[in-house]
Amino acid sequence: MNAEQIEDLIFWGAVGVVLGGRLGYVLFYGWDHFVDDPLWALRIWEGGMAFHGGLLGVGVAMWWFGRQRAIAIGDMFDFVAPIVPLGLGFGRIGNFIGQELWGRATDLPWAMVFPRDPLGLARHPSQLYQAALEGLLLFALVWWYSSSKRPRYAVTGLFLALYGAFRFIVEFAREPDAHLGFVAFGWMTRGQMLSLPMVLSGLLLMVVAYRIAEAQSEKAD
């Protein structure tokens, strides 16, 4: 990919993030609100974006971009995957600064009281947990893995599996959405429910990628 193609990819990726993130929030977190007030989905200035929806939006945008320019989709996904955690990490730091998406109440010594919290409880700084896991650690692992020889789609699979796992873990410290609460088994949040398919699909993608590469290698021999 040349510089001009990368600039175009960034633009369409941003479009996919906004549209997918908003649509994902409407479908995953605000369906009842949408049914009562369909125009609410267009009022993006009122807030409401979902990472899982944004990921799907970017995926669709990249697929369309690759088809239009005859670029191998797997190579493009593997090219972008190691960079994504940096954006996720800075985004979570932004959540921390903006005092949103805070954690559950705790008595741990590093608990924080967020001034915007109407209950004034000492809480987990879960935004920083996510910045460390989904940002810094995920970046280090995926970047290290991508620097070695590996089959097409394997980097993408690793990203999906690790992000889903890290997000699932951190959700135990993050306060569930007030209007949803726990959505399954009395303890599972919507974020955890959406992350499980990411873990499974990521692992499956890696297994398939290595099996295809192995089969191609045996055929070549």
C-alpha positions as CSV (number, residue, x, y, z in Angstrom):
1,M,0.0,0.0,0.0
2,N,1.3,3.5,-0.9
3,A,0.8,6.7,1.2
4,E,-2.2,7.8,-0.8
5,Q,-4.0,4.5,-0.2
6,I,-3.2,4.6,3.5
7,E,-4.7,8.1,3.7
8,D,-7.9,6.9,2.0
9,L,-8.0,3.9,4.2
10,I,-7.8,6.1,7.3
11,F,-10.7,8.3,6.0
12,W,-13.0,5.3,5.3
13,G,-12.0,3.7,8.6
14,A,-13.0,6.8,10.4
15,V,-16.4,6.8,8.6
16,G,-16.8,3.1,9.6
17,V,-16.0,3.8,13.2
18,V,-18.6,6.6,13.5
19,L,-21.4,4.9,11.6
20,G,-20.7,1.4,13.1
21,G,-20.1,2.7,16.6
22,R,-23.4,4.6,16.6
23,L,-25.3,1.8,15.0
24,G,-23.8,-0.7,17.4
25,Y,-24.8,1.4,20.4
26,V,-28.3,1.7,19.1
27,L,-28.6,-2.1,18.5
28,F,-26.6,-3.4,21.5
29,Y,-27.3,-0.8,24.2
30,G,-30.2,1.4,23.2
31,W,-32.8,-0.6,21.2
32,D,-35.7,0.2,23.5
33,H,-34.8,3.9,23.3
34,F,-34.6,3.6,19.5
35,V,-38.0,2.0,19.3
36,D,-39.6,4.8,21.4
37,D,-37.8,7.5,19.5
38,P,-36.2,6.5,16.2
39,L,-34.8,9.9,15.5
40,W,-32.6,9.5,18.7
41,A,-30.3,7.4,16.6
42,L,-29.4,10.5,14.5
43,R,-28.7,12.7,17.5
44,I,-25.1,11.7,17.9
45,W,-24.3,14.8,19.9
46,E,-26.2,13.2,22.8
47,G,-23.5,10.6,23.0
48,G,-23.6,6.8,22.6
49,M,-20.9,4.8,20.8
50,A,-20.1,1.1,21.0
51,F,-16.6,-0.3,20.4
52,H,-18.0,-3.6,19.0
53,G,-20.2,-1.8,16.5
54,G,-17.2,0.4,15.6
55,L,-15.1,-2.6,15.0
56,L,-17.8,-4.1,12.6
57,G,-18.1,-0.8,10.9
58,V,-14.3,-0.6,10.3
59,G,-14.3,-4.1,9.1
60,V,-17.0,-3.4,6.5
61,A,-15.2,-0.2,5.4
62,M,-11.9,-2.0,5.0
63,W,-13.5,-4.9,3.1
64,W,-15.1,-2.4,0.7
65,F,-11.9,-0.4,0.4
66,G,-9.9,-3.5,-0.4
67,R,-12.4,-4.7,-3.0
68,Q,-12.3,-1.4,-4.8
69,R,-8.5,-1.3,-5.0
70,A,-7.8,-5.0,-5.4
71,I,-5.9,-5.2,-2.1
72,A,-5.9,-8.6,-0.3
73,I,-8.3,-8.1,2.6
74,G,-6.3,-10.4,5.0
75,D,-3.1,-8.5,4.4
76,M,-4.9,-5.2,5.0
77,F,-6.5,-6.4,8.3
78,D,-3.2,-7.8,9.5
79,F,-1.5,-4.4,8.6
80,V,-4.0,-2.4,10.6
81,A,-4.5,-4.7,13.6
82,P,-1.2,-3.9,15.5
83,I,-2.0,-0.2,15.3
84,V,-5.5,-0.3,16.7
85,P,-4.6,-0.9,20.3
86,L,-2.9,2.5,20.5
87,G,-6.1,4.2,19.6
88,L,-8.0,2.1,22.1
89,G,-5.6,3.0,24.8
90,F,-5.8,6.7,24.2
91,G,-9.5,6.4,24.0
92,R,-9.7,4.9,27.4
93,I,-7.5,7.6,28.8
94,G,-10.0,10.0,27.3
95,N,-12.8,8.2,29.1
96,F,-10.8,8.5,32.4
97,I,-10.3,12.3,31.9
98,G,-13.9,12.7,30.9
99,Q,-15.1,10.8,34.0
100,E,-17.2,8.3,32.1
101,L,-17.4,4.5,32.0
102,W,-16.0,4.2,35.5
103,G,-15.6,1.1,37.6
104,R,-17.6,-0.6,40.3
105,A,-17.4,0.4,43.9
106,T,-14.4,-1.0,45.8
107,D,-12.3,-0.4,48.9
108,L,-9.0,-1.1,47.3
109,P,-6.3,1.5,48.1
110,W,-6.1,2.8,44.6
111,A,-9.9,3.4,44.3
112,M,-11.0,6.8,43.0
113,V,-13.9,9.1,43.6
114,F,-15.1,10.6,40.4
115,P,-16.5,14.1,40.9
116,R,-19.3,13.5,38.3
117,D,-20.5,10.3,40.2
118,P,-23.8,11.3,41.8
119,L,-23.2,8.5,44.4
120,G,-19.7,9.7,45.3
121,L,-18.4,6.2,45.7
122,A,-14.8,5.0,45.6
123,R,-14.5,3.1,42.4
124,H,-12.1,1.0,40.3
125,P,-10.4,3.3,37.7
126,S,-11.5,0.7,35.1
127,Q,-10.7,3.1,32.3
128,L,-7.0,2.9,33.2
129,Y,-7.2,-0.9,33.5
130,Q,-8.6,-1.0,29.9
131,A,-5.9,1.5,28.7
132,A,-3.2,-0.8,30.2
133,L,-4.7,-4.1,28.9
134,E,-6.5,-3.2,25.7
135,G,-4.0,-0.5,24.8
136,L,-0.4,-1.0,26.0
137,L,-0.3,-4.8,26.6
138,L,-2.4,-5.6,23.5
139,F,-0.3,-3.4,21.3
140,A,2.9,-5.0,22.6
141,L,1.7,-8.6,22.1
142,V,0.1,-8.1,18.7
143,W,3.1,-6.0,17.4
144,W,5.6,-8.6,18.6
145,Y,3.6,-11.4,17.0
146,S,3.2,-9.5,13.7
147,S,6.9,-9.0,13.4
148,S,7.5,-12.7,12.9
149,K,6.6,-15.0,10.1
150,R,2.9,-16.0,10.3
151,P,0.1,-16.9,8.0
152,R,-2.4,-14.4,6.6
153,Y,-5.3,-13.5,9.0
154,A,-3.4,-14.8,12.0
155,V,-2.5,-11.3,13.3
156,T,-6.2,-10.3,13.0
157,G,-7.2,-13.4,14.8
158,L,-4.8,-12.8,17.7
159,F,-6.1,-9.2,18.0
160,L,-9.7,-10.3,18.2
161,A,-9.0,-13.1,20.7
162,L,-6.8,-11.0,23.0
163,Y,-9.1,-7.9,22.9
164,G,-12.1,-10.0,23.7
165,A,-10.3,-11.7,26.6
166,F,-9.0,-8.5,28.1
167,R,-12.4,-6.8,27.7
168,F,-14.2,-9.7,29.3
169,I,-11.8,-9.6,32.3
170,V,-12.0,-5.9,32.9
171,E,-15.8,-5.9,32.7
172,F,-15.7,-7.5,36.2
173,A,-14.3,-4.2,37.5
174,R,-16.4,-1.9,35.3
175,E,-19.8,-0.6,36.3
176,P,-22.5,-2.1,34.1
177,D,-24.6,0.3,32.0
178,A,-27.2,1.7,34.3
179,H,-30.1,1.1,31.9
180,L,-29.1,-2.5,31.3
181,G,-27.4,-3.8,34.4
182,F,-26.4,-7.5,34.2
183,V,-27.9,-9.1,31.1
184,A,-27.2,-12.8,31.7
185,F,-26.6,-15.3,34.6
186,G,-26.9,-12.5,37.1
187,W,-23.3,-11.4,36.5
188,M,-22.6,-11.0,32.8
189,T,-22.6,-7.6,31.3
190,R,-23.4,-6.7,27.7
191,G,-19.7,-5.9,27.1
192,Q,-18.8,-9.5,28.1
193,M,-21.6,-11.0,26.0
194,L,-20.3,-9.1,22.9
195,S,-16.6,-10.0,23.7
196,L,-17.1,-13.8,23.9
197,P,-17.8,-14.1,20.1
198,M,-14.6,-12.0,19.5
199,V,-12.5,-14.5,21.5
200,L,-14.0,-17.5,19.7
201,S,-13.9,-16.0,16.2
202,G,-10.3,-14.9,16.8
203,L,-9.1,-18.3,17.9
204,L,-11.0,-20.0,15.0
205,L,-9.4,-17.5,12.6
206,M,-5.9,-18.4,13.8
207,V,-6.5,-22.1,13.7
208,V,-7.9,-21.9,10.1
209,A,-5.1,-19.6,9.0
210,Y,-2.4,-22.0,10.2
211,R,-4.1,-25.0,8.8
212,I,-4.4,-23.3,5.4
213,A,-0.8,-22.3,5.5
214,E,0.2,-25.8,6.5
215,A,-1.8,-27.3,3.7
216,Q,-0.3,-24.9,1.2
217,S,3.2,-25.7,2.4
218,E,2.6,-29.5,2.0
219,K,1.2,-29.0,-1.4
220,A,4.2,-27.0,-2.4
221,D,6.6,-29.7,-1.2
